Every structure is written in structure tokens, then in C-alpha cells.
Amino acid sequence: MNDGSPTGSSELCDALAATAATRGLEGMFAELTASLAARQRWHSLFDARLMEARAALGLPLAGDSRTIPAEKQAALEAKSLEACREVGWPLVAEGKVAAGWMYLRAAVEPEEMGRRMATLAERFERPAATNDAPTADDEQGDETLQEIIHVALWEGVDPALGLKLLLARNGTCNTITAYEQAVSRLPAARQRAAADLLVAHLHREVLASLVHDLHRRGIPVEPGPDASLTGVLEAAGGLKDDPAVHVDVSHLQSVLRIARVCTDHVSLRRAWELASYACRLPKESVYPGEPPFENVGEASRLFYGAQLGVEVEPAIAFFRKAAVLAKVEQAGSLPGDVLVLLLWRLSRPAEALHAALDRPRDDAGPSLLQATGMLPSLVEMATASGDFGPLRKACREHGDEITFAATLAAEHAGG
């Protein structure tokens, strides 16, 4: 087998020439691609596959693909994607994740890439058995993990996987920053797994630190595997205004903000417990948030608790008052959006629609909650409520023919 040396290359060229003369271009390309694959020359294999496809279609071997006749474009595109998968997956398996993704981004679903990267990461996440100096394999594994983090997180392929690996390597602070920079503007559905991960991590971190502190103080607390922060706090008398702080408060408040995207019951429960913990912190240790979360702990406790069936009406009243105050003071869209989101999650679509229609019209564009898909559309709320009247009235008042037409289409589809 040719080894890629000048002598070997010359021998292969002679063999290719002989094959082309006896078996034609099809045989020649078959021999070339087999040799390239055997030698793991994946980039060259991709180029060879494209030439092979063009030759089979009777096209020039190089040149701008936009000049190719339309009837042959689809066939060439299919062959190109096939070649991307043929060379991309071996590159990923070798740990060259970024190079593999360069080919695979147009040829595979992100979910499949995420699964392959998760499997690959398991090979390098296992702790070393000794404290020996890093080997070449260790350095290669570290480079591969860095590439997995980049593709998973910064390329948006699997944000939760990227955050999980980053959390293990760089800790909470860097991971929260990465979430804010890389994940927070993704659609809500793509944020949730990553947000769930951060909520679980911080809940575990705060609980362990709290229990350790109580043991140090001689307070007998023996939490089981399903222990809750609120249960441990109650067992310790609440620790209201106790000077001890068991977590970086900026981390806690960031995660309470990030958790708003969560809908999973377990994550909501953990977020509610973290918010309840925040309520016991000394006032001088916390930072004011933006309306309606100026008091981050208390507002978050109400927001997450209501979704668990805890203090539902007081929570609605709190956020309704905040929305009215924000409207008067022109304090931005978040208070009104949070009220709409809470009512929607509580399966009160008619109230959610009324609250949405009552918000100030924002000519600057959609709010962040709307942009990330956390809020349903007005038509969705009207459809769920079973009454298009209020929305159609608002459409007439504001000259919104598009939304008005959407309500007619939605009613027709439902009928």
C-alpha cells in the first residue's frame, strides 16, 4: 500500500494511469479513493470524491458550481453531502472535531453530531489513574475536548454538552459567562437542556456547602439523596439574615435569571429552592436586579413557586402590579413579558392574551423573551383561549392586517 512518500506516490500515479487505460475513469477513481481512505487522507479523499462526481456527471472537474446546469445540480449536491459524511465522521472519530464539523455542518443533523461528540468525550473525561505528567495522548485528549466544547457550545450544536464539559474544566463562573454569551440568544427550546444543567449544578453546590457549614456549627442535619435546600434550611431554623453565604451571590442571581427558560418540573423546583435560599441572604450581600426582579430572591421565589402551584394568586398579583408600574414609568418590556409568560405557563391563555395586549407597543422590535421564543404569539394565545375577539379588536385599532388575517386562518384551521 502506498505510504504517501514520494516513491509511493509515484508508484500510485503509475497504477492510476494503468487503471485508467484499462478500466476507465470509474476504475481509476475507485482505486484512488480506496488508497486515500486506507491512508486516512480525508481532505484529499473529499476532493477526489468531488472530482469523481463531476466526471460521472460529464461536468468539468473544477469550476464554479453555480454554472452547472440545473438538472445536474441536485445530483452533484447529493454526492457532495455524501462525501462530507464519508470524510467528516472519520475525522471526528480521530478527535479532529472542528475539522470534521467543517464537512458535516451541511450534511448531518446537529443532534447526531452531539451524540457522536458525547461518546467521544467519554473517552477523555475519565480521570487519570496516576498523577504522572501528561502524555502525548493526554494532550491530544485535551485538544479534542477543547474542540468538542467549541463545536458544541460556540457553534450551537449541543449547548448542554459544551457547558457540561466546560463546567468540569473551568468551573461555575466561566460556564455562566459562556451561557450568557453563547446560549442565551438561542431559541428557548435549545436553551433548556443547558439551563437545566446549570440549575442542577448550582443547587447541588449550594446544598453541599450549606450542609458542610451546618455540620461545622454542630447543627445535626443529615440530608438524604433527595434532600431539598428548603428542607435543610427549615431544619436549621431558616438562617434568616444569618451572615453566612454559601455561594457566590452573582452566580446565584445569574442562575435564577437563566432558569426562567426552564419548564421541567425538577428544574423549576430546584430554581424555587435556590430562590428561597436567596431570600435568607443578608441584604448587604445581594444585588438589585432589573424590574420586576429588583428583589431577585423574592420575585424569583414567586415566579418559580407559582409554576409549582405555590402562592399562585399572590405571584400573579405581584407581577401584574409590576407590569402596571412599568407601563406607567416606561420601564421596559420585561415586567409585562414576565406576567404574560407566567399566565401562559399557568394555562390561563385568556388572561395572558389580555396582559399581552395591554403592554405598550414596542416599535423597536420584539422583546428578548419574544425573540427567544419564550413567549407564545398573540395568535397562539387567542387560539388557546378560544376567543379571537379581543385580538381582532386590537388589530383593527392598530392597523395590523397581518395578525388579523392570521386569526382568520387559525380559526379556519381549527374549525
N, C-alpha and C positions, 0 to 999 in steps of 0.2 A: 504493500500500500504506500502511496506517495506520502512523504512526511512533511512536505512543504518546503524542503530545501531546494536550492537552485537546480541540483541534479534531479531530484524527484520531480520538480515542476516541469523540467524539460522532458522527462520520461512521460509524464501525464499528457503534456501537449502532443507528443508523438502518438500516444494512444488515442487521444481525442481526434486527431487528424485521420488516423486509420479507421476509426469507428465511423466518422462522418462519411468517409469514402465508401464504406461497405454497408452501413446501416442507416445512413442519412442523419439529418439533424436531430430527429427524435431520439435515436440511439445515442448520439453524441451527448445530448443534454442529460439523458438518463445516467450515463457514465460520469459526467461532470458533477451532477448534483449528488450522486451516491458518494463520490470521493469527498466532496466538501462536507457532507453530513458526517461521514466517518471521521474526518479530521476536526470536527466541531468548528468549522469556519462559517459561523452562522450569518454574518453580514454578507459574505461573498455568496453564500447559498441564496440569500434573498435576491441579490442582483441577478444570479443565474436563473432563478425561477421567473423573474420578470422578463428576462430575455427569452426564455423558453415559451412563456405565454404569448409574447408578441410574435415570435416566429410561427407558432402554431396557428395564430390568427391571421398570418400573412401581413403583419404590420412591420414598420421599421423598428429595428432593435433598440433605438433610442429616439428621444424627441419629446416634445410637449404632448402630454396625453389629451389635452383639450382639442387637438387637431384630429383625433381619432374619430372615424365615422361613428355616428350614434349607435348603429346596430351592433357594433363590436365593443362599445364602452362597457356594457354590463358584464360581458364575458371576461374582459380584462380586469374589471373591478373585482369580480368573484375570485379570479386567480390571484390577484394581489392580496386579498384578505386571507386566502388560504396560505399564501407564502408568509404573511405576517404571523399567523398562528404556528406555522411549521418552525420558524426560527425564534419566535418570541418565547414560547414555553420552555425550550431547552435553555435559553439564556436565563430565564427566571430560576429554573431548577439548578443552574450552576451558581446562583447567588447574584447574578448580574441583573438585579431587579429593574433598575432605571433603564438599562438598555433594552430589556425585554418589553417593558411597558411602552417604549417608543414605538415598537411594532404593534403591540397588542391593543393600544388605546382605541384604534378604529375597528378592531376585529373581534373583540370579546366584550361580554358584559362586565361591568365593574365588580359585580358580586362574585363572579368566577375568579377574577384576579384576586379579590380579597381572600377567598378561600385558599387559593394556592399560596398566597403570602403568609397567611396564618399558619399553614402547615410548615412552610419553610422556616418561619420564625421560631417554631418549637424546637428546631434543631440547634438553635444558638442561644435560646433562653435558659437552658438547663445550667445550673450553677456548676462551676468547675469543682472537681473533687479535691484539688490541692490549691495551695497558694503560690504555685510556681509562676515564674514570669510568663507573660503572654507569648504564645507560639504564633507561627505564621497562620495556622488555622484559626486561632482566636482573633487575630487581626482581620482575617478575611470575614469571619463571622460578624465582627463589629461593623465592618464596612457594609455588609449585607443588611444588617439590622438598620443602619442609618438610611440605606436606600429604601427599605420597606417603610420606615417612618415617613420618609419624604413622599413616596408614591401614595401611601395610604392616607396621610394627613393633608399634605400640601397640594397633592393632585386630586384630593377628594374621593379617592377610590373606596376607602374604608376608614372613615374618621375614627371610629371606635377602636379599631386595631392600632392605628397610629398613636392615639392617646394612651392606650394601654401600654405599649412599648415605651413611649416617652415617659410615662409616669414611673415605670420601673427603673429607667435610666437616669432621669433628670429631676424627679420629684414633683411635688404639687405645684409649686409656683410657676415653673416653666410650662407645665402642662396646661394650667389655666390660661396663661398668656397665649399659648398655641391655640387653644379653643377659641379664644376671643378673636384671634387673627385669622384662623383658617376655617373654623367651623360655624361660627355664629351667623354668618350671612348665607349659609346653605338653606335649602328648604327645610322646614321644621321636621318633616319625616326623616330626613337624612341626619339631622342633629341628634335625634332622641337617643340612639344607642350610645353615642359619645357622652351625652348629658347624664344618662343613667349611670354610666361608668364613673363619672366624676362624683356624682351624688353618693354612690355606694362607697367610693374610696374615702371621701371626707367623713361620711357617717362612721365608718369603721375607725378612722384615725381619731376622731373626737371621742368616740366611745372608749377606745383603748386608753387614751390619755386621761380621760375623766376617771375611769376605774383605777388606773395606776395612782392617781392623786388621792383618791379616797382611801385606798389601801395604805398609802403613806401616812395619811392622817389617822389611821386606825378605825376608819368607818367600815363596818363589815358589809361589803357588797360583793356578792358572788353571782354575776350575770351568767345566764345560760347562753347556749348558742344562738337563741333568738332574742337576745336582750335588746331592749329599746333604750334610747337616750332618756326619754321621758320617764321610764320606769326607774332607771338608775338615779335620776335627779330627785324623783319623789322619795326614793329610799334614803337619800342624803338630806332630805328636808327642803329641797328646791334650790338651795345655794343662791337665792336671790340677792343680787348685789355683792355676792362674795367676790373678793378681789382676784381669785384665781381665774386665769384664762387658759383654756386647754387647746387652743388652735389659733393660728394666725387669723386675726379677725378679717383682714382683707380677703383671705381665701374663703372664709365662711360666707361673707357677703357676696362674693363673686359667684360662688356655687349656688347660693339662694337665688341669684338672678338667672343663672344658666338653667336652673331646674324648672323655670317657668314653661319650658318647651315640653317637659315630661308629661306623659299621660298614663304611664304604667302605675298601677296601684302601689306596688312596693316602693317605687321611686318617690311617689307622692308622699307616702308615709314617712320615708326617710327624710325628705325635704321638710315635712312638717315638724319632725323631731329636731332637725337642725335649727329650724326657725324658733322652736320652743326653747332650745338651748340658748339661742341668741338673745331671747327676751330676758334671760337671767344675767346677762353680762353687765358689768358696771358701765354707767352711761359714758364715762370718760374714755372707754376703750372702743366705742363703736363710732362709725362714721355715718353721717346723714346720706340717704340715697335720694334719687330723683322721685318726684311725685308720681304715683301715690305711695311710694315706698320710702318716704322720708325716714320713718322709723322702720328700718329694714326687717328687724326681727318680728315686730308685732304685725305689720302688714303682710309679711310672708306667712306668718302663722295663720292668719285669717284666710289668705288666698289658698294655701295648700289644705288647710283643715276643712274648708267648705267642700272641697272636692272629695274629701273622705267622709262627708256627712257630719262634720263637727262645726257647730256655730254657723250654720248656713245663712240664716237671715241676718245676723249681725255682720257677717262678712259682706253680704250684698249691700247692706245699708252703708257700711264703711266705704266701699268702693263707689257706690252711687254718689255719696256726698263728695268724695274726692273728684269724681268726674264733673259734677256741677261746679265745684270750686275752681277746677282747672279751666272750665269753659269761661267762667267769669274773669279769671285772671289771665286767660290766654297762655296757659302753662304747658302747651304742647299736647300731643295726641295720646301719650301713653296712659293717662288716667282713664280716659274714655275707652281706649282699646282694651285695657285690663278688665273693665266692667263687662264689655261685650264678650270677651274671652271667657270670663268666669261664668256668665249666664249661659253661654253656649255649652260649656262643659258640664253644667248642671242640668242640661236637657231642658232649658227654658228658652226655646228659639224665638217666641213672640217677644219676650222681654229683651232678648239680645238684639233683635232687629230694631225695636224701639230705641234702645240705647245707641245702636249704631247710627240710626237716622238722626239722633239728637246731637251727635258730635258735630263740632264745627267743620265745615267743608275745608279741605286742605288742598289748595291749588298747587302746592309744591310737590305733590305726588303722594303715593301710598306711604303709610306708616311702616316702621320696621316690622311690626307684628304682621301686617298685611303682606309685606314684601317677602317674608319668610314662610308664608302660608300658615301661620298660627291661627289667623282669623279666617272664618268662612266668608264667602262672598255674601253680599246682600241678597242675591237670588237664592242662595242655599238656605239662608235663614228664613226667607219668606216661604220657600218650598216646605221646609220642615215645620213651620208654624201653620201651614195650611191656609194662609190668608195673604194674598198678594196686594190687597187694597192699600195698606199704609205705604208700601214701597212704590206702587204706581202713582199714588198721590204725590209723593216726594219727587218722583221722576218728572211729573208734569210741572211742578213748581220750579225745578232746577233745569228744565230743558234737556233732560237726559233720555234721549230717544233710544239709545243703545240698551241701557238697562231695562227700559220699559219693554222693548222688543224681547229681551231675554226672559222677562217674566211671562210673556205670552207663550214663548217657546217652551218654557219649563212647565207651564200649566197644560199645554197641549201634550207634551211628552208624558206627563203624569196622568192625563185623562185617558 
